[in-house]
Amino acid sequence: MNTLVRQFGKPWVWSWLAAFIVWFLTILVTGGAGTLGLSQAAFTFAAFSVIVGIGQMFVITLGPGNIDLSVPATMTLAGTVALKLMNVENGMILPGLLLAVFIGLGVGLCNYTLIKALRIPPIIATLSMSFIVQSGAIWTNRGLRIKPPSVLADFTTSSTLGVPNVAIVAFLISILAWILLEKTIYGRWISAIGQSMPAARMAGIPVDGTRFVTYLFCAVLASISGYLLACFSGGAALNMGAEYLLMSIAVVVIGGTAVAGGDSNVPGIWGASLFMFLVVSMLNTYGLGAGIRLIMTGLIIISVIMLAGGRRGMR
Amino acid sequence: MTFRLSSDAVRLAIPALSLTLLLSAVFWLQPRAMSYIGLNLLFNLAVPIALATIAQMLVMAVNDLDLSMGAFVSFVACVTATFLRDAPAIGILILAGAVAAYAALGVVIHLRNLPSIVVTLGMSFVWGGVAVLLLPAPGGQAPDWVRWLMTVKPPLAPMAIVASIIIAVIAHFIVKRSSLGVLIRGVGGNQRSVERAGWSIVAARATAYALAGLFAVLAGIALVGLTTSADANIALRYTLLSIAGVILGGGEFIGGRVSPIGAVIGALTLTLAGSFLSFLRISPDWQIGAQGAILIIVLALRLMLNRLEKREKRR
């Protein structure tokens, strides 16, 4: 077992392995039919989790207690408001995107202001903020379902050379995140803060600035994801972000990022996002009911974390 | 004690003050609430929330966090409305098994050194799945004795107030006055030193989780007593409510610093916030947002009083 563990030393290998096994098990049942469709769907839906998950990963890397619960509300608000501004006009796509990013910046700013100025633990600060943001979304939405501009709707639902466009966007964002994390001083800073905030402070790292930027980054990614998701699903819904709260945390942890902070990895997020989608589609393929599906999803999450936790323990 | 308050008392003063403020605001807006029936209506739903908050507090006392609280309480509600009524023996067996499962979770989390957030996240799917299997559609009926217990009219004070006081006192004795409680909080404070003193950390954590499971079971039963029927999603918001209640009541995420009385007061405050907002005639769109704002205001108040406390100490 030990040699095997050393071979698979990189934490992200596990999530990819798990995703591949589940993919294989699904293909086995369908007998190879719909393989391409399944893979494309997996990459499409994983893309949204990846974009949200990367932001959450940056926040979780900051260390114990750092988490952003306002992600779903931010997604909903950004999607709703951006679609309202664009108002089905193709010319307004860029302003819509800018507005979504702007909303993300605003939410991130409020989040960190609460955390810093009022010294509220991030969980509660982002939770309270998410209540307010969600209210804003309810207020702007008013039950209206505005369609996305046609160009944007086509873009998000189609693929280039067999790869879904949203997956390409998510991939570009992942590369950016990877460079930020591995190749820039900022990435070193957040890892250092996650490992020990006092030590980071003594080493002269601008702790507050770095944390502030990280919360901004997370909220902006959430709003971009909300923008894309709203266009992909043909309109914003008030509950469209709901499942991404647990999802964003799950993909980060299953992807091999240390929950205690200071150690993160981007490829794992992809593996975990694909895995999470494929598990559901596998159980669907097997024709299991909603109850069994939920139970299996839970048990699989727990077993994966137990395997991964054992790996970490053995080191 | 007459002149210098202990830091525990100061910790408790803040939640108590916020509750009093909110209550006077409600009375000022709606004087008719100042009656036996009015108070009962205001605080009715606080009983299950208070129990769930105590459960969350026990988990937080050992530095963990239970993200499955809402799903678990929903599951218990479903069991109560079906098995506990139709076949009490089996119902009790299921609930006892659920408490045992909580204890087992504590053991697993400790032995494998797993992040509690992820394990309970996975468990939330499992509980949700079982609840859906039990009650695919809203339904069931509360057992008569539960219904009687939740609608009983004791003299002097309404049931909700009496129950809250009883819950607070019992939890206070378990957590603050018994050696078991000291052990549990010790694990949260400094695990290594408790271990070196010869205590079994596994047993302490398992007990904390089992007690949490027990209180959560009571929360589910109490909830069904009020609503008379159950639904697999009946208590999903309890996860966040219970965490917010503990924090409002002066508890901390790490360090074993928790206050049972504070937690109950926190739960009462959260319940009251909802009524307060409807008395203010705030548009339903903004109700959730205003709840978030109240959370922020109370925490800001706490920061202010903490600063005062520190200034006092320096003198």
Interface residues (C-beta under 8 A of the other chain):
Chain A: P64 G65 L69 L114 L118 R119 I120 P121 I123 I124 A125 L127 S128 M129 S130 F131 I132 V133 Q134 S135 G136 I138 W139 L246 I249 A250 V253 I254 V259 A260 G289 A290 G291 I292 R293 L294 I295 M296 T297 G298 L299 I300 I301 I302 I305 M306 G309 G310 R312 G313
Chain B: L67 V108 R112 N113 L114 P115 I117 V118 V119 L121 G122 M123 S124 F125 V126 W127 G128 G129 V130 A131 V132 L133 P136 L240 I243 A244 I247 E252 F253 I254 S283 D285 W286 Q287 I288 G289 A290 Q291 G292 A293 L295 I296 L299 A300 L303
